[in-house]
């Protein structure tokens, strides 16, 4: 049990380290990675950027904000063995939604974070397990302000990435609704 917990914590911090290293590389190349990898809607190259844009950030402050949300959400996702599948579904659904509906280039891990929030909120509804319901309620009470603020269009914020990432999380909760015996 302790070994499994240690490996989950290491995975989460490796993910955080990866995001920070990528931002460091972007900083050293004077923003070239952002220019090449940010999702550009309704362009052919934008389809490939669906998979690069979540790992890029518009500066250190943007990355710090996403990191502060990733740690608690990541812990909850790893507890449910859902981090990687929900991340991939959120990247795909969120990226496709942004590609179709966004009005400007977008980047950042926040679409995935909104996917995690959507998953955690919907998981209790789909599984009807007491602990999953409790986590849904805790997620709602802790992150509901962020969810509503992130879904309202603001200048410079990819609300469509947030919205479609959230939808991706709900889709993932529906698709992954059958919990394993040791999941919560």
Backbone as CSV, one residue per row, in Angstrom:
resi,resn,N_x,N_y,N_z,CA_x,CA_y,CA_z,C_x,C_y,C_z
1,UNK,0.827,-1.197,0.000,0.000,0.000,0.000,0.867,1.254,0.000
2,UNK,1.884,1.277,0.877,2.755,2.441,0.967,3.570,2.610,-0.310
3,UNK,3.998,1.481,-0.882,4.771,1.523,-2.126,3.921,2.096,-3.261
4,UNK,2.641,1.703,-3.315,1.738,2.206,-4.343,1.520,3.708,-4.165
5,UNK,1.342,4.156,-2.939,1.162,5.576,-2.657,2.403,6.360,-3.078
6,UNK,3.560,5.827,-2.763,4.818,6.481,-3.127,4.935,6.613,-4.642
7,UNK,4.582,5.567,-5.374,4.680,5.621,-6.837,3.695,6.630,-7.422
8,UNK,2.515,6.761,-6.817,1.540,7.750,-7.289,2.036,9.168,-7.042
9,UNK,2.601,9.402,-5.872,3.142,10.726,-5.556,4.299,11.054,-6.499
10,UNK,5.162,10.081,-6.750,6.274,10.295,-7.681,5.771,10.597,-9.087
11,UNK,4.728,9.892,-9.514,4.145,10.152,-10.831,3.638,11.587,-10.918
12,UNK,2.911,12.016,-9.903,2.361,13.371,-9.910,3.473,14.412,-9.954
13,UNK,4.494,14.234,-9.132,5.579,15.209,-9.132,6.420,15.129,-10.401
14,UNK,6.489,13.970,-11.035,7.150,13.874,-12.339,6.360,14.655,-13.390
15,UNK,5.034,14.593,-13.304,4.189,15.349,-14.234,4.399,16.853,-14.032
16,UNK,4.412,17.278,-12.776,4.648,18.694,-12.466,6.030,19.108,-12.971
17,UNK,7.042,18.277,-12.722,8.410,18.577,-13.170,8.470,18.677,-14.692
18,UNK,7.766,17.788,-15.383,7.719,17.834,-16.841,7.168,19.174,-17.325
19,UNK,6.054,19.608,-16.739,5.457,20.886,-17.145,6.422,22.047,-16.902
20,UNK,7.123,22.028,-15.764,8.071,23.097,-15.447,9.288,23.046,-16.357
21,UNK,9.750,21.865,-16.708,10.889,21.752,-17.634,10.513,22.263,-19.028
22,UNK,9.318,21.935,-19.469,8.854,22.429,-20.773,8.775,23.948,-20.759
23,UNK,8.257,24.524,-19.676,8.190,25.993,-19.593,9.598,26.583,-19.558
24,UNK,10.523,25.911,-18.888,11.917,26.357,-18.883,12.505,26.353,-20.285
25,UNK,12.244,25.291,-21.039,12.713,25.220,-22.426,12.078,26.318,-23.268
26,UNK,10.801,26.580,-23.044,10.124,27.658,-23.772,10.748,29.011,-23.428
27,UNK,11.048,29.216,-22.155,11.690,30.457,-21.712,13.049,30.623,-22.388
28,UNK,13.838,29.551,-22.431,15.176,29.607,-23.026,15.139,29.842,-24.539
29,UNK,14.029,29.440,-25.182,13.886,29.655,-26.630,13.041,30.886,-26.944
30,UNK,12.845,31.736,-25.934,12.116,33.002,-26.098,10.690,32.798,-26.636
31,UNK,10.019,31.779,-26.124,8.617,31.555,-26.461,8.366,30.806,-27.754
32,UNK,9.393,30.219,-28.337,9.206,29.485,-29.601,8.270,28.296,-29.451
33,UNK,8.394,27.593,-28.338,7.527,26.424,-28.143,6.063,26.846,-28.103
34,UNK,5.771,27.946,-27.405,4.387,28.435,-27.367,3.895,28.777,-28.766
35,UNK,4.720,29.455,-29.539,4.303,29.854,-30.889,4.075,28.641,-31.786
36,UNK,4.881,27.603,-31.606,4.739,26.408,-32.439,3.646,25.463,-31.946
37,UNK,3.433,25.418,-30.628,2.563,24.389,-30.069,1.200,24.828,-29.598
38,UNK,0.953,26.155,-29.524,-0.370,26.613,-29.095,-1.422,26.193,-30.122
39,UNK,-2.569,25.785,-29.637,-3.640,25.309,-30.518,-4.226,26.479,-31.304
40,UNK,-4.177,26.370,-32.619,-4.775,27.378,-33.496,-6.049,26.785,-34.092
41,UNK,-7.202,27.381,-33.764,-8.482,26.791,-34.162,-8.670,26.743,-35.687
42,UNK,-9.346,25.702,-36.082,-9.782,25.491,-37.457,-8.657,25.582,-38.486
43,UNK,-7.455,25.147,-38.094,-6.344,25.042,-39.031,-5.889,23.593,-39.039
44,UNK,-5.253,23.206,-40.130,-4.791,21.830,-40.230,-3.743,21.535,-39.154
45,UNK,-2.802,22.439,-38.951,-1.768,22.240,-37.937,-2.388,22.232,-36.536
46,UNK,-3.507,22.929,-36.373,-4.185,22.988,-35.081,-4.614,21.628,-34.578
47,UNK,-4.904,20.703,-35.495,-5.283,19.354,-35.066,-4.129,18.662,-34.354
48,UNK,-2.920,18.837,-34.839,-1.755,18.258,-34.159,-1.475,18.999,-32.857
49,UNK,-1.760,20.281,-32.817,-1.494,21.088,-31.626,-2.435,20.748,-30.476
50,UNK,-3.487,20.006,-30.748,-4.380,19.539,-29.686,-3.567,18.804,-28.619
51,UNK,-2.533,18.081,-29.056,-1.760,17.250,-28.131,-0.536,17.957,-27.553
52,UNK,-0.131,19.082,-28.129,1.011,19.819,-27.574,0.576,20.970,-26.678
53,UNK,-0.538,21.596,-27.002,-0.939,22.818,-26.292,-1.164,22.645,-24.787
54,UNK,-1.664,21.505,-24.293,-1.858,21.399,-22.843,-0.555,21.455,-22.046
55,UNK,0.546,21.133,-22.664,1.812,21.060,-21.947,2.611,22.364,-22.015
56,UNK,2.049,23.365,-22.675,2.688,24.675,-22.801,1.909,25.698,-21.993
57,UNK,2.606,26.734,-21.527,1.951,27.755,-20.701,2.399,29.141,-21.106
58,UNK,1.537,30.097,-20.868,1.812,31.483,-21.226,2.655,32.195,-20.183
59,UNK,3.629,31.551,-19.629,4.517,32.161,-18.650,4.501,31.411,-17.332
60,UNK,5.411,31.857,-16.465,5.588,31.194,-15.168,4.357,31.317,-14.275
61,UNK,3.706,32.468,-14.290,2.539,32.656,-13.435,1.391,31.743,-13.868
62,UNK,1.203,31.614,-15.172,0.183,30.710,-15.711,0.469,29.273,-15.253
63,UNK,1.725,28.861,-15.374,2.116,27.518,-14.954,1.948,27.326,-13.450
64,UNK,2.315,28.333,-12.667,2.164,28.235,-11.214,0.701,28.044,-10.830
65,UNK,-0.184,28.818,-11.444,-1.617,28.663,-11.169,-2.114,27.263,-11.492
66,UNK,-1.685,26.730,-12.633,-2.096,25.373,-12.994,-1.470,24.334,-12.068
67,UNK,-0.233,24.560,-11.638,0.425,23.621,-10.729,-0.305,23.556,-9.387
68,UNK,-0.712,24.713,-8.876,-1.408,24.746,-7.579,-2.745,24.017,-7.625
69,UNK,-3.378,23.973,-8.790,-4.618,23.198,-8.933,-4.324,21.733,-9.254
70,UNK,-3.236,21.492,-9.989,-2.903,20.122,-10.387,-2.583,19.234,-9.187
71,UNK,-1.932,19.753,-8.192,-1.516,18.895,-7.071,-2.718,18.298,-6.334
72,UNK,-3.679,19.100,-5.855,-4.811,18.432,-5.171,-5.686,17.618,-6.120
73,UNK,-5.930,18.153,-7.329,-6.749,17.397,-8.272,-6.031,16.120,-8.708
74,UNK,-4.728,16.220,-8.915,-3.956,15.050,-9.315,-3.976,13.961,-8.260
75,UNK,-3.882,14.356,-7.000,-3.947,13.369,-5.920,-5.290,12.638,-5.947
76,UNK,-6.368,13.393,-6.086,-7.694,12.757,-6.142,-7.821,11.848,-7.361
77,UNK,-7.274,12.285,-8.496,-7.367,11.470,-9.706,-6.527,10.201,-9.581
78,UNK,-5.355,10.307,-8.989,-4.506,9.133,-8.812,-5.112,8.149,-7.826
79,UNK,-5.814,8.647,-6.819,-6.489,7.760,-5.870,-7.517,6.888,-6.580
80,UNK,-8.089,7.426,-7.635,-9.122,6.689,-8.364,-8.577,5.975,-9.598
81,UNK,-7.248,5.991,-9.750,-6.602,5.370,-10.913,-7.184,5.895,-12.216
82,UNK,-7.458,7.182,-12.235,-8.106,7.757,-13.409,-7.301,8.889,-14.029
83,UNK,-6.135,9.193,-13.498,-5.372,10.359,-13.959,-5.116,10.300,-15.464
84,UNK,-4.461,9.242,-15.925,-4.053,9.160,-17.331,-5.252,9.049,-18.269
85,UNK,-6.222,8.147,-18.025,-7.340,8.087,-18.974,-8.146,9.383,-19.036
86,UNK,-8.376,10.010,-17.881,-9.150,11.257,-17.888,-8.336,12.376,-18.533
87,UNK,-7.033,12.390,-18.294,-6.184,13.388,-18.939,-6.278,13.250,-20.460
88,UNK,-6.168,12.029,-20.963,-6.204,11.821,-22.412,-7.567,12.167,-23.009
89,UNK,-8.636,11.760,-22.341,-9.982,12.086,-22.828,-10.203,13.592,-22.787
90,UNK,-9.752,14.246,-21.723,-9.912,15.701,-21.611,-9.090,16.436,-22.659
91,UNK,-7.887,15.945,-22.940,-7.076,16.560,-23.991,-7.781,16.428,-25.336
92,UNK,-8.300,15.253,-25.629,-8.945,15.019,-26.916,-10.249,15.808,-27.054
93,UNK,-11.149,15.658,-26.089,-12.437,16.366,-26.170,-12.230,17.871,-26.046
94,UNK,-11.415,18.281,-25.072,-11.150,19.707,-24.887,-10.446,20.313,-26.084
95,UNK,-9.489,19.588,-26.639,-8.765,20.090,-27.803,-9.640,20.187,-29.035
96,UNK,-10.431,19.155,-29.286,-11.334,19.204,-30.444,-12.376,20.316,-30.288
97,UNK,-12.924,20.445,-29.068,-13.888,21.523,-28.827,-13.263,22.891,-29.036
98,UNK,-12.049,23.084,-28.541,-11.351,24.354,-28.741,-11.018,24.569,-30.207
99,UNK,-10.613,23.517,-30.884,-10.265,23.624,-32.298,-11.475,24.089,-33.114
100,UNK,-12.652,23.588,-32.774,-13.861,23.947,-33.516,-14.416,25.305,-33.072
101,UNK,-14.461,25.569,-31.757,-15.216,26.718,-31.260,-14.392,27.907,-30.774
102,UNK,-13.107,27.732,-30.541,-12.311,28.821,-29.975,-12.140,29.953,-30.986
103,UNK,-11.931,31.146,-30.470,-11.717,32.312,-31.334,-10.252,32.730,-31.393
104,UNK,-9.393,32.059,-30.653,-7.977,32.402,-30.669,-7.125,31.235,-30.220
105,UNK,-5.819,31.397,-30.337,-4.885,30.350,-29.936,-5.023,30.080,-28.439
106,UNK,-4.824,28.832,-28.052,-4.928,28.494,-26.629,-3.831,27.506,-26.251
107,UNK,-3.452,27.580,-24.988,-2.469,26.664,-24.439,-2.636,26.584,-22.940
108,UNK,-2.050,25.558,-22.338,-2.096,25.390,-20.893,-2.799,24.117,-20.479
109,UNK,-2.483,23.670,-19.271,-3.005,22.438,-18.697,-4.384,22.632,-18.067
110,UNK,-4.892,23.854,-18.090,-6.150,24.116,-17.390,-7.331,23.369,-18.001
111,UNK,-7.309,23.100,-19.305,-8.378,22.292,-19.890,-8.424,20.902,-19.274
112,UNK,-7.246,20.338,-19.027,-7.172,19.028,-18.364,-7.649,19.151,-16.922
113,UNK,-7.259,20.230,-16.245,-7.697,20.442,-14.864,-9.212,20.563,-14.785
114,UNK,-9.808,21.261,-15.747,-11.269,21.333,-15.788,-11.851,19.960,-16.096
115,UNK,-11.145,19.155,-16.890,-11.565,17.776,-17.118,-11.544,16.971,-15.834
116,UNK,-10.503,17.149,-15.028,-10.434,16.472,-13.733,-11.601,16.900,-12.850
117,UNK,-11.895,18.206,-12.837,-13.024,18.685,-12.023,-14.337,18.101,-12.519
118,UNK,-14.537,18.084,-13.842,-15.758,17.496,-14.401,-15.880,16.029,-14.040
119,UNK,-14.775,15.313,-14.119,-14.773,13.890,-13.761,-15.137,13.697,-12.300
120,UNK,-14.462,14.441,-11.425,-14.700,14.269,-9.981,-16.123,14.654,-9.599
121,UNK,-16.673,15.677,-10.239,-18.055,16.068,-9.946,-19.047,15.021,-10.450
122,UNK,-18.805,14.489,-11.640,-19.759,13.551,-12.243,-19.590,12.122,-11.733
123,UNK,-18.408,11.772,-11.272,-18.144,10.388,-10.843,-19.110,9.930,-9.754
124,UNK,-19.389,10.786,-8.794,-20.329,10.421,-7.738,-21.717,10.134,-8.274
125,UNK,-22.119,10.903,-9.291,-23.438,10.677,-9.891,-23.500,9.341,-10.634
126,UNK,-22.425,9.017,-11.325,-22.437,7.800,-12.138,-22.200,6.532,-11.329
127,UNK,-21.334,6.578,-10.317,-21.043,5.349,-9.567,-21.977,5.149,-8.380
128,UNK,-22.464,6.249,-7.824,-23.338,6.237,-6.642,-22.694,5.560,-5.432
129,UNK,-21.375,5.575,-5.414,-20.645,5.046,-4.254,-20.484,6.175,-3.255
130,UNK,-20.685,5.908,-1.973,-20.655,6.978,-0.962,-19.371,7.818,-0.970
131,UNK,-18.231,7.180,-1.090,-16.990,7.947,-1.070,-16.847,8.798,-2.331
132,UNK,-17.252,8.267,-3.481,-17.213,9.043,-4.726,-18.160,10.239,-4.644
133,UNK,-19.320,10.049,-4.026,-20.264,11.158,-3.835,-19.655,12.203,-2.910
134,UNK,-19.013,11.759,-1.843,-18.361,12.696,-0.914,-17.277,13.493,-1.636
135,UNK,-16.483,12.826,-2.467,-15.445,13.534,-3.219,-16.074,14.509,-4.215
136,UNK,-17.188,14.137,-4.814,-17.896,15.054,-5.709,-18.327,16.310,-4.956
137,UNK,-18.868,16.133,-3.771,-19.313,17.280,-2.974,-18.141,18.150,-2.522
138,UNK,-17.044,17.513,-2.119,-15.856,18.267,-1.716,-15.297,19.034,-2.912
139,UNK,-15.238,18.376,-4.061,-14.747,19.032,-5.278,-15.630,20.222,-5.613
140,UNK,-16.942,20.047,-5.523,-17.847,21.147,-5.822,-17.628,22.310,-4.862
141,UNK,-17.529,22.010,-3.570,-17.389,23.101,-2.600,-16.048,23.809,-2.737
142,UNK,-15.005,23.076,-3.070,-13.672,23.671,-3.149,-13.419,24.363,-4.494
143,UNK,-13.895,23.768,-5.594,-13.545,24.257,-6.923,-14.690,24.918,-7.682
144,UNK,-15.893,25.004,-7.120,-17.015,25.532,-7.895,-16.787,26.968,-8.352
145,UNK,-16.176,27.803,-7.521,-15.894,29.176,-7.938,-14.948,29.229,-9.116
146,UNK,-13.944,28.370,-9.091,-12.982,28.309,-10.192,-13.669,27.819,-11.457
147,UNK,-14.543,26.821,-11.319,-15.248,26.295,-12.485,-16.071,27.392,-13.137
148,UNK,-16.893,28.084,-12.355,-17.760,29.102,-12.946,-16.944,30.260,-13.503
149,UNK,-15.911,30.677,-12.797,-15.069,31.776,-13.286,-14.358,31.372,-14.582
150,UNK,-13.897,30.148,-14.665,-13.174,29.687,-15.841,-14.045,29.448,-17.051
151,UNK,-15.345,29.301,-16.834,-16.252,29.066,-17.954,-16.851,30.354,-18.510
152,UNK,-16.640,31.456,-17.814,-17.124,32.752,-18.296,-16.055,33.349,-19.199
153,UNK,-16.428,33.760,-20.416,-15.421,34.322,-21.324,-14.738,35.558,-20.734
154,UNK,-13.402,35.545,-20.736,-12.561,36.662,-20.306,-11.501,36.863,-21.384
155,UNK,-11.064,38.071,-21.539,-9.977,38.352,-22.472,-8.725,37.587,-22.046
156,UNK,-8.112,36.897,-22.995,-6.863,36.200,-22.720,-7.002,34.850,-22.037
157,UNK,-8.233,34.408,-21.794,-8.463,33.105,-21.153,-9.268,32.234,-22.104
158,UNK,-8.788,31.030,-22.327,-9.451,30.110,-23.248,-10.624,29.425,-22.556
159,UNK,-11.716,30.159,-22.413,-12.875,29.580,-21.739,-13.363,28.346,-22.497
160,UNK,-13.218,28.317,-23.835,-13.677,27.140,-24.578,-12.828,25.918,-24.231
161,UNK,-11.525,26.116,-23.990,-10.677,25.013,-23.541,-11.120,24.500,-22.190
162,UNK,-11.497,25.432,-21.291,-12.006,25.044,-19.971,-13.322,24.284,-20.117
163,UNK,-14.236,24.852,-20.895,-15.555,24.246,-21.063,-15.453,22.848,-21.661
164,UNK,-14.727,22.723,-22.783,-14.651,21.428,-23.450,-13.806,20.436,-22.662
165,UNK,-12.823,20.917,-21.907,-12.096,20.032,-21.000,-13.020,19.482,-19.929
166,UNK,-13.879,20.357,-19.371,-14.861,19.951,-18.370,-15.796,18.891,-18.961
167,UNK,-16.271,19.137,-20.186,-17.129,18.160,-20.871,-16.377,16.837,-21.032
168,UNK,-15.091,16.915,-21.390,-14.286,15.704,-21.511,-14.228,14.920,-20.207
169,UNK,-14.128,15.629,-19.083,-14.122,14.969,-17.781,-15.435,14.276,-17.477
170,UNK,-16.546,14.917,-17.830,-17.857,14.305,-17.618,-18.013,13.072,-18.515
171,UNK,-17.556,13.188,-19.764,-17.583,12.042,-20.682,-16.749,10.896,-20.098
172,UNK,-15.576,11.225,-19.569,-14.712,10.203,-18.967,-15.396,9.543,-17.775
173,UNK,-16.081,10.335,-16.953,-16.784,9.769,-15.795,-17.854,8.779,-16.252
174,UNK,-18.515,9.108,-17.325,-19.555,8.228,-17.865,-18.937,6.940,-18.419
175,UNK,-17.845,7.098,-19.160,-17.206,5.946,-19.801,-16.474,5.054,-18.800
176,UNK,-15.964,5.645,-17.737,-15.175,4.904,-16.752,-15.972,4.647,-15.475
177,UNK,-17.278,4.585,-15.577,-18.120,4.555,-14.382,-18.024,3.279,-13.558
178,UNK,-17.598,2.194,-14.141,-17.511,0.945,-13.383,-16.223,0.958,-12.561
179,UNK,-16.318,1.238,-11.256,-15.106,1.300,-10.439,-14.534,-0.087,-10.171
180,UNK,-13.229,-0.127,-9.996,-12.569,-1.357,-9.570,-12.820,-1.540,-8.076
181,UNK,-12.556,-2.717,-7.576,-12.788,-3.002,-6.162,-12.011,-2.073,-5.240
182,UNK,-10.784,-1.721,-5.616,-9.967,-0.905,-4.724,-10.050,0.587,-5.039
183,UNK,-10.895,0.972,-5.975,-11.095,2.389,-6.274,-12.105,2.985,-5.318
184,UNK,-12.081,4.328,-5.222,-13.076,4.988,-4.381,-14.172,5.567,-5.241
